[in-house]
Amino acid sequence: NWCGERIRSANEISELNPAFYLTTEFILHLNELIKQLAVYSLDDTIDSRDTIEHAGDMWNHTQAALEELVHRSAFVGSNITNFALHGALEEIRLEKSNFMMRLGNVKNEVEISATSLIDRSGQYHAASSDAMQPSVHRLTNVSARLLHVLEAISIDNSDGTGRANPTNASIELFLTVWDRAIVDTQRNFKTQIDRALRRVKAQLSSLDTTTALGQYLMKLAELYALFKTDVTAKLALIATSVRMKMEDYSTTIDSQLTAGISDLLLAAGTSSVHTFLYLCLKRYVYSYFDESLAVGKLLYCGEPEIATLEYLVTVAGPILERAAVSDSSAEKMSIICSSTPCTDFDWPRDAVLYQPYEEEQILLAENASCLAVRTYMKMLNLPVALEQRANAEFMSPGGKRTKLPVLRVENFIYAEFDHIVTFLEKNFTKSLSAPLTPEEKDQMRSTNCLVEHLFTTAEQYISWVDPEVRDTVTKKRNGCVFPFPLNYVQNWRKESAVRRQLRMADYLNEGLDTIIGEVDHLCQDLSVRLGDKRYFFGDSPTELDALVFGHLYSIFTMKLPNNVLALTIHKYSNLNQFCKNIDETYFSVKGK
């Protein structure tokens, strides 16, 4: 029914003013292309070589959509529309040909002139940006001329009382469907919350009945009821607000949609000042375009963003269950039900650190990250239970590189060394760097970033790019916990993710000698910084000591057919002694 109503809405609008509708669709597709090209040319955080490929794909996709609209314009009976769209399409095709020619020259020019990876990356971005900006300017002019065609179509179809508003039919249809969707969502949400509460009670039924448990379930039921009432009220408020806005602006939104995009894009596209161009595009045009495109879809195509409501019902129940029952143990429940509030300095007794199986599954980079966190927890004297899980990586809420280990403290879940260190400092005021001066803290943080980046990159490279290590060790360990053929799928997924990280860091196409050279240079700096001290900043350990130990000790102890990393680090005697000191101090008993 929903799909049928959307199709009928589009047909009704096309019957009201098909020439206006087709021209508007053409402009929306063209402005989306302009937006993407402008983003690619101005955002230096996007990989420029991927940018060239994506820009070409985006242009091909847009051209196909525009050709379909031009074909349909032949049957609308409007010479103005047909002539204007044909002319615009020819200009776009010509500009595409020039655009692809300019991009084709970018790679050859950069490869010939670049002298280093950094220089090459910078030249790629500058050259691709120069190739795209003329297209942004010319396509903006095409879009602006088409908007004048819209005005001509409006005058052509007016009867002296002003042209008919093509949004009225779809607004009425949308509001009818929207109201029904709100009611259905309210009912579904209430049902899901009631089911979630019943499942929680069933999961806790295995515990001994106590006063604390009874109070907890009563409070939980009250919170669920309050949440259910609050969400229901918010949905009703949203429904009322949407209806009021649609009714208020139904007579003017179509002109605002086209005129607003035209004015902003034209102002940005014709600016000769680069700074103003960037600010205008970034702060005004893009956000306005996204909003107007959504409104355009809603008004002209009858496509409200109903997925948001469906998502609310889908995820709310499971999230509430996980928050209520994070552990079924009686000890955990006694902590939850405890009437004594925890202070910032109270460390929970049930903290758990999850990592893959150490003997048969964990890989080099992941092992280094997990060991660094374990060492840091021991240096802080914070007890934490270590649990080895085959799916530890998939329990992670995310991260920059390894996504491991996963620390669960009460209802908090954090992953990776940096995030865990920040969490402990902010929530429990636990930190090893408190005695350091501000200058020493800045120095430590910068060294942490360098150590994490270079060592993790080298570990991932040797594990997944070196053929011998990848085929004889990495794939066997990574896939050992999965049955066939899932082990092959997981290896492919993991290898693709690692290679994508290495590509973004400009290391994927480098040789092993280059990687080892950078690791050797880093070890020289660390060796000089350590000197004859026990730790990097004197007699007390810091986050840097835990992180360096995690990487060095993992490289020393992980058995690989190509041990070039271990041989490189082994040259520095004080780093070897550093690892031995921490191992004896905090891990004197194996498996502790």
C-alpha positions in Angstrom: 0.0 0.0 0.0 2.8 2.4 0.9 4.6 1.8 -2.4 1.4 2.1 -4.3 0.6 5.4 -2.7 4.0 6.8 -3.5 3.6 5.8 -7.2 0.2 7.3 -7.4 1.5 10.5 -5.8 4.3 10.8 -8.5 1.8 10.2 -11.2 -0.7 12.8 -9.9 2.1 15.4 -9.8 3.3 14.6 -13.3 -0.3 15.0 -14.6 -0.5 18.4 -12.9 2.6 19.9 -14.6 4.9 17.2 -16.2 7.2 19.8 -17.8 7.8 21.4 -14.4 8.3 18.1 -12.7 10.9 16.8 -15.3 12.9 20.0 -15.2 13.0 20.0 -11.4 14.2 16.3 -11.4 16.9 17.2 -13.9 18.1 20.1 -11.7 18.1 18.0 -8.6 20.2 15.3 -10.2 22.6 17.9 -11.7 23.0 19.7 -8.3 23.8 16.4 -6.6 26.7 15.9 -9.1 27.8 19.5 -8.5 27.8 18.9 -4.8 29.9 15.7 -5.0 32.5 17.3 -7.3 32.8 20.3 -5.0 33.3 18.0 -2.0 35.9 16.0 -3.8 37.8 19.1 -4.9 37.8 21.0 -1.6 38.0 18.3 1.1 41.7 17.3 1.5 40.7 14.4 3.9 39.5 12.3 1.0 42.1 10.1 -0.8 42.6 11.8 -4.1 43.2 8.7 -6.2 40.0 7.2 -4.9 38.4 10.6 -5.6 39.2 10.4 -9.3 37.5 6.9 -9.6 34.5 7.9 -7.5 34.0 11.2 -9.5 34.0 9.3 -12.8 31.4 6.8 -11.5 29.2 9.6 -10.1 29.3 11.4 -13.4 28.3 8.2 -15.3 25.5 7.5 -13.0 24.2 11.1 -13.2 24.4 11.2 -17.0 22.3 8.0 -17.3 19.6 9.5 -15.1 19.6 12.8 -17.1 19.4 10.9 -20.4 16.3 9.1 -19.1 14.7 12.4 -18.1 15.5 14.0 -21.6 13.9 10.9 -23.2 10.7 11.4 -21.1 10.6 15.1 -22.0 9.8 14.3 -25.6 6.3 13.2 -24.5 5.3 16.1 -22.3 4.2 18.4 -25.1 6.4 21.3 -24.0 8.9 22.6 -26.6 10.5 24.8 -24.0 11.3 21.9 -21.7 12.4 19.5 -24.4 14.7 22.0 -26.0 16.2 23.2 -22.7 16.9 19.7 -21.4 18.4 18.6 -24.7 20.7 21.6 -24.7 21.7 21.1 -21.1 22.5 17.4 -21.6 24.8 18.3 -24.6 26.7 20.8 -22.4 27.0 18.2 -19.7 28.3 15.6 -22.1 30.9 18.0 -23.5 32.0 19.0 -20.0 32.2 15.3 -19.0 34.6 14.7 -21.9 36.8 17.6 -20.9 36.6 16.5 -17.3 37.7 13.0 -18.0 40.5 14.2 -20.2 41.8 16.5 -17.4 41.6 13.7 -14.8 43.5 11.4 -17.2 46.4 13.8 -17.3 46.5 14.1 -13.5 48.0 10.7 -12.7 50.8 10.9 -15.4 51.8 14.4 -14.3 52.0 13.5 -10.6 53.9 10.2 -11.2 56.5 12.0 -13.2 57.0 15.1 -11.0 56.4 13.7 -7.4 59.6 12.9 -5.4 58.1 11.3 -2.3 54.9 9.8 -1.0 53.9 13.0 0.9 54.7 15.1 -2.2 52.8 12.7 -4.4 49.7 12.8 -2.2 49.7 16.6 -2.1 50.1 16.9 -5.8 47.3 14.4 -6.4 44.9 16.5 -4.4 46.0 19.8 -5.9 45.9 18.4 -9.5 42.5 16.7 -9.0 41.1 19.8 -7.4 42.2 21.9 -10.3 40.6 19.4 -12.7 37.2 19.5 -10.9 36.7 23.1 -10.1 36.1 24.2 -13.7 33.4 21.5 -14.0 31.8 22.7 -10.8 31.6 26.3 -12.2 30.3 25.3 -15.7 27.7 22.9 -14.3 26.5 25.5 -11.9 25.8 27.8 -14.8 23.9 25.1 -16.6 21.8 24.6 -13.4 21.1 28.3 -13.1 19.9 28.6 -16.7 17.5 25.6 -16.1 16.0 27.4 -13.1 15.1 30.3 -15.5 13.4 27.7 -17.7 11.3 26.7 -14.7 10.1 30.3 -14.4 9.2 30.3 -18.1 7.3 27.0 -17.7 5.4 28.6 -14.7 4.4 31.6 -16.8 3.5 29.4 -19.7 1.1 27.4 -17.6 -0.5 30.2 -15.6 -4.1 31.3 -16.2 -3.9 34.8 -14.8 -4.5 33.7 -11.2 -0.9 32.3 -10.7 0.4 28.9 -11.6 -1.0 25.8 -9.8 1.1 24.6 -6.9 2.3 21.1 -7.8 2.9 20.3 -4.1 -0.6 20.3 -2.8 -1.6 16.8 -3.9 1.5 15.1 -2.6 1.4 17.0 0.7 -2.2 15.8 1.4 -1.2 12.2 0.5 2.0 12.4 2.6 0.2 13.7 5.7 -2.4 10.9 5.5 0.3 8.3 5.2 2.5 10.0 7.8 -0.3 10.1 10.4 -0.9 6.4 9.9 2.8 5.6 10.2 3.0 7.5 13.5 0.0 5.6 14.9 1.5 2.3 13.8 4.9 3.2 15.2 3.4 4.0 18.6 1.6 0.7 18.7 4.6 -1.3 17.6 6.9 0.5 20.1 4.6 -0.2 23.0 4.4 -3.9 22.0 8.2 -4.1 21.7 8.8 -2.5 25.1 6.3 -4.8 26.8 8.1 -7.8 25.2 11.5 -6.5 26.2 10.4 -6.2 29.9 9.0 -9.8 29.8 12.2 -11.1 28.4 14.3 -9.3 31.0 12.1 -10.8 33.8 12.6 -14.3 32.2 16.4 -13.9 32.1 16.5 -12.8 35.7 14.2 -15.5 36.9 17.1 -17.9 37.5 18.4 -15.7 40.3 17.4 -16.1 43.9 14.4 -13.9 44.8 15.7 -11.1 47.1 14.4 -7.8 48.2 17.1 -6.0 46.1 16.1 -8.0 43.0 12.4 -7.2 43.5 13.2 -3.5 43.9 15.3 -3.6 40.8 12.6 -5.2 38.7 10.0 -2.7 40.0 12.2 0.3 39.2 13.0 -1.2 35.8 9.3 -1.6 35.0 8.7 2.0 36.0 11.5 3.2 33.8 10.2 1.2 30.8 6.8 2.7 31.3 8.1 6.2 31.6 10.2 5.7 28.5 7.2 4.3 26.6 5.1 7.2 27.5 7.8 9.7 26.6 8.4 8.2 23.2 4.7 8.0 22.4 4.3 11.7 23.3 7.3 12.7 21.3 6.0 10.9 18.2 2.6 12.6 18.6 4.4 16.0 18.9 6.5 15.2 15.7 3.3 14.3 13.8 1.7 17.6 14.8 4.8 19.6 14.0 5.2 18.0 10.5 1.6 18.6 9.7 1.8 22.3 10.7 5.0 22.9 8.7 3.7 21.1 5.6 0.4 23.1 5.6 2.1 26.4 6.3 4.6 26.1 3.5 2.7 24.1 1.0 2.1 27.1 -1.3 5.7 28.4 -1.3 8.0 25.4 -0.9 8.4 24.6 -4.6 9.7 28.0 -5.4 11.9 28.1 -2.4 13.4 24.7 -3.3 14.5 25.9 -6.7 15.3 29.5 -6.1 17.3 28.9 -2.9 19.6 26.2 -4.5 20.1 28.4 -7.6 21.1 31.5 -5.6 23.5 29.7 -3.3 25.2 27.6 -5.9 25.5 30.5 -8.3 27.0 32.7 -5.6 29.5 30.0 -4.6 30.3 28.9 -8.1 31.1 32.4 -9.5 33.2 33.5 -6.5 36.8 34.3 -7.3 37.9 34.1 -3.7 38.8 30.5 -2.7 38.2 31.0 1.0 34.7 32.4 0.4 33.9 29.6 -2.1 34.8 27.0 0.5 32.9 28.6 3.3 29.9 29.1 1.2 29.8 25.6 -0.1 30.7 24.0 3.2 28.5 25.9 5.6 25.5 26.9 3.5 25.0 25.2 0.2 25.6 21.6 1.3 23.4 21.7 4.3 20.7 23.6 2.5 20.9 21.2 -0.5 20.5 18.1 1.7 17.5 19.6 3.4 15.9 20.8 0.1 16.6 17.5 -1.6 14.8 15.7 1.3 11.9 18.1 1.0 11.9 17.7 -2.8 11.6 13.9 -2.4 8.8 14.3 0.0 6.8 16.8 -2.0 7.4 15.7 -5.6 7.9 12.0 -5.1 5.9 11.3 -1.9 8.9 9.7 -0.2 9.0 10.6 3.5 11.9 9.3 5.6 9.8 6.6 7.2 12.9 4.4 7.9 13.6 6.5 11.0 10.4 5.3 12.7 11.0 1.7 11.7 14.5 1.9 13.1 13.2 3.2 16.5 11.0 0.1 16.9 13.7 -2.3 15.7 16.6 -1.3 18.0 14.9 0.0 21.1 14.0 -3.4 22.6 17.4 -5.0 22.3 19.3 -1.9 23.5 17.1 -1.8 26.7 17.6 -5.5 27.3 21.4 -5.2 27.1 21.4 -2.2 29.4 19.2 -4.1 32.0 20.9 -7.5 31.9 24.6 -7.0 31.1 25.5 -10.1 33.3 23.3 -12.8 34.8 25.6 -13.5 37.8 24.3 -12.9 41.3 27.4 -10.9 42.1 26.7 -8.5 39.1 23.1 -8.1 40.1 24.0 -7.3 43.7 26.2 -4.5 42.4 23.4 -3.2 40.2 20.9 -3.3 43.0 23.3 -1.9 45.6 22.1 1.3 47.3 25.6 2.5 47.9 26.6 4.9 45.1 30.1 4.4 43.6 32.5 7.3 43.9 34.9 8.2 41.1 37.6 6.3 42.9 35.6 3.0 43.4 36.8 0.5 40.8 34.1 -2.1 40.1 34.9 -5.7 41.0 33.4 -7.2 37.9 35.4 -5.4 35.2 36.2 -7.7 32.2 38.7 -7.4 29.4 37.8 -9.4 26.2 40.4 -10.5 23.6 40.7 -13.3 21.1 42.2 -16.7 22.0 45.9 -16.0 22.7 47.4 -19.3 21.8 45.7 -20.1 18.6 43.7 -17.1 17.2 45.1 -13.6 18.1 47.2 -11.8 15.4 50.3 -9.7 15.9 48.8 -6.2 15.9 45.8 -7.3 18.0 48.0 -9.0 20.5 50.1 -5.9 20.9 47.1 -3.7 21.5 45.6 -6.2 24.1 48.9 -6.6 25.9 49.4 -2.8 26.1 46.0 -2.4 27.8 46.6 -5.3 30.2 50.0 -3.8 31.1 48.4 -0.4 31.7 45.7 -1.9 34.0 48.4 -3.7 36.0 50.5 -0.5 36.3 47.4 1.3 37.6 46.8 -1.7 40.0 43.2 -2.1 38.7 42.0 -5.7 38.8 40.3 -6.9 35.6 39.2 -10.4 34.6 40.6 -11.5 31.2 38.2 -13.4 29.1 39.2 -14.9 25.7 36.4 -15.0 23.2 36.4 -16.1 19.6 34.1 -13.2 18.7 35.9 -10.6 20.7 36.5 -8.4 17.6 32.7 -8.4 16.9 31.9 -7.4 20.5 33.9 -4.2 20.0 32.0 -0.9 19.7 34.6 0.2 17.1 38.0 1.7 16.9 40.7 3.2 14.6 42.9 0.2 13.9 42.5 -3.2 15.8 39.2 -2.6 17.7 40.7 -4.6 20.5 40.8 -5.3 23.4 37.2 -4.7 24.7 36.9 -3.4 28.2 33.5 -3.7 30.0 33.1 -1.7 33.2 29.5 -1.9 34.5 27.4 -0.7 31.6 30.4 1.0 29.8 32.1 -0.6 26.9 35.3 0.8 25.3 37.9 -0.6 22.9 41.5 0.1 21.9 44.3 1.6 24.0 43.6 5.3 23.5 39.9 5.1 24.3 40.4 2.9 27.4 43.0 5.3 28.8 40.8 8.3 28.3 37.8 6.5 29.8 39.7 5.5 33.0 41.0 9.1 33.4 37.7 10.8 32.9 35.5 8.4 34.9 37.8 7.1 37.6 40.5 9.7 37.7 43.1 7.0 37.1 46.1 8.0 35.1 49.9 7.3 35.1 50.8 10.7 33.5 49.4 12.9 36.4 52.9 13.7 37.8 54.3 14.8 34.4 54.6 18.5 33.5 52.4 19.9 30.7 55.4 19.8 28.3 56.1 16.2 29.2 52.5 15.2 28.7 52.4 16.8 25.2 55.6 15.0 24.4 54.2 11.7 25.7 51.0 12.0 23.7 52.8 12.8 20.4 55.1 9.8 20.9 52.1 7.6 21.7 50.5 8.5 18.4 53.7 7.8 16.5 54.3 4.5 18.2 50.8 3.3 17.7 50.7 4.3 14.1 54.1 3.0 12.9 54.2 -0.2 15.0 50.6 -1.2 14.1 51.2 -0.4 10.4 54.3 -2.6 10.4 52.6 -5.4 12.3 49.6 -5.4 9.9 51.9 -5.2 6.9 54.0 -8.1 7.9 50.9 -10.1 8.8 48.7 -9.5 5.7 51.0 -8.3 2.9 54.0 -10.5 3.3 52.9 -13.7 1.4 54.8 -16.2 3.5 53.4 -14.9 6.8 49.9 -14.3 5.5 49.5 -17.8 4.0 51.3 -19.8 6.7 50.3 -18.0 9.9 47.9 -15.1 9.6 45.0 -16.8 7.7 45.3 -20.0 9.7 45.1 -18.1 13.1 42.4 -15.7 12.0 40.1 -18.3 10.5 40.7 -21.2 13.0 37.6 -20.4 15.1 35.2 -20.3 12.2 33.8 -23.4 10.3 34.2 -23.8 6.6 33.4 -21.8 4.4 33.0 -19.0 7.0 36.7 -19.0 7.7 37.5 -18.0 4.1 34.9 -15.3 4.3 36.3 -13.9 7.5 39.8 -14.0 6.2 38.8 -12.1 3.1 36.9 -9.5 5.2 39.8 -9.0 7.6 42.4 -8.8 4.8 40.3 -6.2 2.9 39.9 -4.1 6.0 43.6 -4.1 6.8 44.6 -3.4 3.2 42.2 -0.5 3.2 43.9 1.0 6.3 47.3 0.5 4.8 46.2 2.2 1.5 44.8 5.2 3.4 48.2 5.5 5.2 50.1 5.2 1.9 51.9 2.1 2.9 50.1 -0.6 0.9 52.3 -0.2 -2.2 55.5 0.3 -0.3 58.2 -2.4 0.0 59.0 -4.2 3.2 62.4 -2.5 3.3 60.7 0.9 3.6 58.5 -0.3 6.4 61.4 -1.8 8.3 63.4 1.4 7.8 60.8 3.5 9.5 60.5 1.0 12.3 64.3 1.1 12.8 64.2 4.9 12.9 61.4 4.9 15.5 63.4 2.4 17.6 66.4 4.7 17.5 64.4 7.6 18.8 62.9 5.4 21.5 66.3 4.1 22.5 67.8 7.6 22.8 64.7 8.8 24.8 64.9 5.8 27.2 68.7 6.0 27.7 69.7 4.2 30.9 66.4 5.0 32.7 64.0 2.3 33.8 61.1 4.0 32.2 60.8 6.7 29.5 60.0 9.5 32.0 62.1 8.4 35.0 61.4 5.8 37.7 57.6 5.7 37.3 55.8 4.2 34.3 53.4 6.1 32.0 51.0 5.3 29.2 53.9 5.3 26.8 55.7 2.6 28.7 52.7 0.3 28.5 52.1 1.0 24.9 55.7 0.4 23.8 56.0 -2.7 25.9 52.8 -4.2 24.3 54.2 -3.8 20.8 57.8 -4.8 21.5 57.0 -7.8 23.6 54.4 -9.0 21.1 56.9 -8.7 18.2 59.6 -10.6 20.3 57.3 -13.5 21.3 55.1 -14.0 18.2 56.6 -16.8 16.1 56.6 -15.9 12.4 58.4 -17.3 9.4 59.7 -13.8 8.6 61.1 -12.4 11.9 62.6 -9.2 10.4 60.7 -7.0 12.8 62.1 -8.8 15.8 65.6 -8.7 14.4 65.3 -4.9 13.9 64.2 -4.2 17.4 66.7 -6.7 19.0 69.6 -4.4 18.0 68.7 -1.9 20.7 69.9 -3.4 24.0 68.2 -0.9 26.3 64.8 -1.6 24.7 65.4 -5.4 25.3 66.2 -4.6 29.0 63.1 -2.3 29.1 60.9 -5.2 28.1 62.5 -7.6 30.5 62.0 -5.2 33.4 58.3 -4.7 32.8 57.8 -8.5 32.2 59.4 -9.3 35.5 57.6 -6.5 37.4 54.1 -7.1 36.2 54.0 -10.5 34.6 56.4 -12.5 36.8 54.0 -15.5 36.7 53.1 -16.6 33.1 49.4 -16.0 32.4 49.1 -13.6 35.4 
